[in-house]
Amino acid sequence: MKYYSTRSQKITANAPEAILKGIAPDGGLYTPMDFSEMQIDLKSVLQMSAVEISAETVGRLLPDFAPEEMRALIEAAYAGKFETEDLTPVAKVGDAFVLELFRGPTSAFKDVALSVLPRLIVASREKLGVKDEIVILTATSGDTGKAALEGFRDVPGTRIIVFYPDGGVSDVQKAQMVTQEGGNVRVCAIRGNFDDAQTGVKNIFADDSANGWAAKSGARLSSANSINLGRLAPQVAYYFKAYADLVLTGEITLGDEVNFVVPTGNFGDILAGEFARRMGLPVARLVCASNANNVLTDFIRTGRYDRRREFFKTNSPSMDILVSSNLERYLLLASEGDFDLVAKLMRELGQNGVYDVPQSVLEAMQRRFSAYCATDAEAAETIGRVWREHGYLLDTHTAVAWTAMEKFRAECDNGCATVVLSTASPYKFSKDVLRALNGSAPEDGFEAMDQLHRLTKVPVPANLTGLRGRAARFDDCIDRDQMNHYVQKAVAE
């Protein structure tokens, strides 16, 4: 199977190469183009466990790994890590469904993929006979960082460096990262926002590609962000798992189309839904839910991507993003493989901060995608109302998605069953969730966690309760223009 750089048909890789490199040498993202050999038999999925669905789906996307090899890899990745063998259960809430993606070791949806990616990297390293140490660089808006740190902790032959925006994550998210155990991990705050961190990581890859300084220290750079194909692939599986659950519980009939509403920042999670659709899943609409940083809402509605706007720090910080990297992959697919167009659009975004897609791309996108946004106030109102009416506790990101679902239904309800992707435990954002329920919350995130538990009786994930009082291991904080030097120094050590 060939994977192409989104910016050049001449730059290709097989699955192990794409996973190890993370990003293509021209700055593009490795992407499959032909999904015809990846079709999933939905009837057979109904007989599979969650692990089997994951092995089948990821194996179709990454066929350079033999089926038995992929099955063993997936089983080892998930064994004993999640609250349930179901991995990603579906809850019925009112007349909608919530896909709970937060039942993993760090209480965020990133666990689903970042439990698998380290094993994919180790297996890829062995397949290619690579002896160099793999240094994982990751920018995080909150959840990716901890999930990546936990996934790569003490994995042989790897190191990981995580950058997060100083003041741009919740108290609990920060505590999860700065207390991380492991001899191969490092965490650093940057003075800036997530886009600054993500751009910095991309610039580091570009500088190393041009100058080869990592190789001089016996290392190779890779990524745990969803720019890495090995991170994106495992996310496709839970769309099939959710669909199977709806069929098996009699909520839909096999073949019925389903809507998925996705809280979206970097466009990776919703792109996994588009991959699932192209692999045969009956998807009616993919509803992109944004917070006040609504660059994607505007883009899907108008075809103009314009990051030249005010950046807002919101109560859903994992979505506080103005440059959605994975959108580049979708542009290549929607333009039916127009590599020159994608390269041109990415140059315009980098140089001018804005681009407009051709009408044909806009029409292709609007045939499958809808887009809505929600303010912090709207999301808070939703948290309170859903709790009062249904006894279900939403986190701030899922509340944005639920609000988007309601706007979608009010505007153009298609009558299909609708699944809202829930990306984090409400206890990761206890202050804002508690404030949404009773109007106030203490400043200390852990005291807010206690109060939220006393109020709702919803169990607190064990991994979060254990954070209290744990000493911080990392307190580095640098300017964004120091990131390259920071990484080069770390690699050389």
Summary of the structure (lengths in Angstrom):
residues: 493
radius of gyration: 20.9
end to end distance: 36.6
largest distance: 60.2
contacts: 1821
relative contact order: 0.14
helix: 49%
strand: 17%
